[in-house]
Amino acid sequence: MSNPQTMADLTSTKGWVKTRYDQSVWIPILPVFPDGYDVRSYSAEYAEEWWKASGLPHTGVDVLRLFHLLVEAHEGTYGHLPCHLAFAHLPDPRLMPLLLHVGIWEATGVRDEQLRMWCLADDPGAVEPPVVEEFAIDSLGTGLRVMRYRHHEDGALYAALRYAWRSEEFQTDLVLNTTAEDLGRLHRAIPDIEAFACMTTIVAAGQPRPAES
């Protein structure tokens, strides 16, 4: 179930996601752009403004590096990964962006089994049994949180963190997913990821989508 094309039909038709994410921490990696923008102009504007807002000394080279990272984040996400939205965690522009992918899927099957599937809670390729926990927040109710560790083909270790919730009202499963080889970077980002989740709700499909505007 990792091919975006094969998962397109699994997109929820009844629910969508609405979030009030912290705009000083997260850069939205948009699937579509406002009028007058494309991936390059959008990324260039964000790179310049992000460095300016940081108050840190920087040069044009620093801005250019972040511009390229944001372009790469967009080009490496849409059409390649099964998700609907993405956000770059970047509380400090000197860091490498950590991408959080958001999937809004049709709720099917038994809830607990499906949430485990979305979170790869039984991943046979994990280097050790994944850490599976219930994770409850006011905005989304009780869901699942799974941390697991795997090796890339070249042997490098990486961590994968997933969360999943179900809205029975909108027959929609929401999945948040991030991975990183820098394990410390990921663990330091967890409070911000969980704050993002706490500011996120599932709403009826067709409502305004501020994350895309």
C-alpha positions in Angstrom: 0.0 0.0 0.0 2.9 2.4 -0.6 2.2 3.4 -4.2 0.4 6.8 -4.3 -1.4 5.8 -7.5 -2.8 2.6 -6.0 -3.9 4.6 -2.9 -5.7 7.4 -4.7 -9.0 5.6 -4.5 -8.6 5.3 -0.7 -8.8 9.1 -0.2 -11.8 10.0 2.1 -14.7 11.6 0.2 -16.5 12.6 3.5 -13.8 14.0 5.7 -10.8 16.4 5.4 -8.3 17.9 7.9 -8.3 21.4 9.4 -5.3 22.6 11.4 -4.2 25.7 13.2 -0.5 24.8 13.1 2.2 27.0 14.7 3.3 29.2 11.8 6.6 29.9 13.5 7.5 26.2 13.5 5.9 24.7 10.4 6.2 25.5 6.7 3.3 24.2 4.6 4.5 22.2 1.6 1.5 22.8 -0.6 0.1 20.3 -3.1 -1.2 23.3 -5.2 -0.2 26.9 -5.0 -2.1 30.2 -4.7 -2.5 32.2 -7.9 0.7 33.7 -9.2 2.9 31.1 -7.4 4.7 27.9 -8.4 6.9 25.7 -6.4 10.0 27.9 -7.0 8.5 31.3 -6.3 6.6 29.9 -3.3 9.8 28.3 -1.9 11.9 31.3 -2.6 9.5 33.6 -0.7 9.3 31.2 2.3 13.1 30.7 2.4 13.7 34.5 2.5 11.0 35.2 5.1 11.9 32.3 7.3 15.5 33.4 7.7 14.4 37.0 8.2 11.9 36.1 10.9 14.5 34.0 12.7 16.6 37.1 13.5 19.8 35.0 12.9 22.7 36.4 10.8 22.6 34.9 7.4 23.7 35.3 3.8 22.1 34.7 0.4 23.8 31.3 0.4 21.8 30.3 3.5 18.5 31.5 1.8 19.4 29.6 -1.4 20.1 26.4 0.6 16.7 26.6 2.3 15.0 27.4 -1.1 16.5 24.2 -2.6 15.5 22.1 0.4 11.8 23.3 0.1 11.7 22.6 -3.6 13.1 19.2 -3.0 10.6 18.6 -0.2 7.7 19.3 -2.6 9.1 17.4 -5.6 10.0 14.4 -3.4 6.5 14.2 -1.8 3.6 14.7 -4.2 3.3 11.9 -6.7 5.9 9.8 -4.8 4.5 9.3 -1.3 0.9 8.4 -0.2 -0.2 11.6 1.5 -2.4 14.6 0.9 -0.6 17.4 2.7 2.9 17.9 4.0 4.6 20.3 6.5 8.2 21.0 7.1 9.2 21.2 10.8 11.8 24.0 10.9 12.0 25.9 14.2 15.5 26.9 13.3 16.4 27.6 9.6 19.9 26.1 10.2 18.3 22.7 10.7 17.4 20.2 8.0 13.6 20.3 7.5 11.8 17.4 9.0 8.7 16.5 6.9 5.4 15.6 8.4 3.1 13.9 5.9 -0.7 14.0 6.4 -3.0 11.3 4.9 -6.8 11.7 4.9 -8.1 8.2 4.1 -11.5 6.5 3.9 -12.2 4.6 7.1 -12.7 0.9 6.2 -12.6 -2.4 8.2 -12.3 -2.8 11.9 -11.0 0.4 13.5 -8.2 -1.0 15.6 -6.9 -3.3 12.9 -6.9 -0.5 10.3 -5.1 2.0 12.6 -2.4 -0.6 13.2 -2.1 -1.1 9.5 -1.8 2.7 8.8 0.9 2.9 11.5 2.7 -0.3 10.4 2.5 -1.5 14.0 3.3 -5.0 12.9 6.1 -4.1 10.5 8.1 -7.3 9.9 11.1 -5.3 8.7 11.6 -3.3 11.9 14.9 -4.0 13.7 12.9 -4.5 16.9 9.2 -4.8 17.8 7.6 -1.3 17.2 6.6 0.6 20.2 2.8 0.8 20.0 0.8 3.1 22.3 -2.7 4.6 22.5 -2.5 8.4 22.0 -5.5 10.5 23.1 -6.0 14.2 22.4 -9.1 16.4 22.7 -9.3 17.3 19.1 -9.1 13.8 17.6 -10.0 11.5 20.4 -8.0 8.3 21.1 -5.7 7.0 18.3 -2.5 5.1 17.9 1.1 6.1 18.1 3.8 3.8 16.7 7.6 4.4 16.8 9.7 1.9 14.8 13.2 1.6 13.6 14.4 0.2 10.2 17.5 0.0 8.1 17.8 1.5 4.6 19.2 -0.7 1.9 22.6 0.8 2.6 22.3 -0.2 6.2 21.7 3.2 7.7 19.3 3.2 10.6 16.2 5.4 10.6 13.3 6.0 12.8 9.7 6.2 11.7 6.9 7.8 13.8 3.2 7.4 12.9 0.0 8.5 14.4 -3.5 7.5 13.3 -7.1 8.4 14.4 -10.5 7.5 13.1 -13.5 9.8 12.8 -16.6 7.7 12.8 -18.7 10.8 12.1 -16.9 11.5 8.8 -15.8 7.9 8.1 -12.2 9.1 7.8 -8.9 7.9 9.1 -6.2 10.6 9.7 -2.5 9.5 9.5 0.5 11.6 10.5 3.9 10.2 9.4 7.5 11.3 9.6 10.9 9.6 9.3 14.4 10.6 10.0 17.9 9.2 10.1 18.9 11.8 12.7 17.2 10.1 15.7 17.8 13.1 18.0 16.3 15.5 15.5 13.1 13.4 15.4 12.8 13.0 19.1 13.3 16.7 19.7 10.5 17.4 17.2 8.0 15.1 18.9 6.5 17.9 21.2 5.9 20.0 18.1 4.4 17.1 16.2 2.0 16.3 19.0 1.1 20.0 19.4 0.3 20.0 15.7 -2.0 17.1 16.2 -3.7 18.8 19.1 -4.5 21.7 16.8 -5.9 19.5 14.1 -9.5 18.2 13.6 -11.3 16.2 11.0 -14.1 18.1 9.3 -16.6 17.5 6.5 -15.1 17.3 3.1 -15.7 20.5 1.1 -15.1 22.9 4.0 -12.4 25.6 3.5 -8.9 24.1 3.7 -6.6 26.7 5.3 -3.6 24.3 5.1 -3.8 24.7 1.3 -4.4 28.4 1.1 
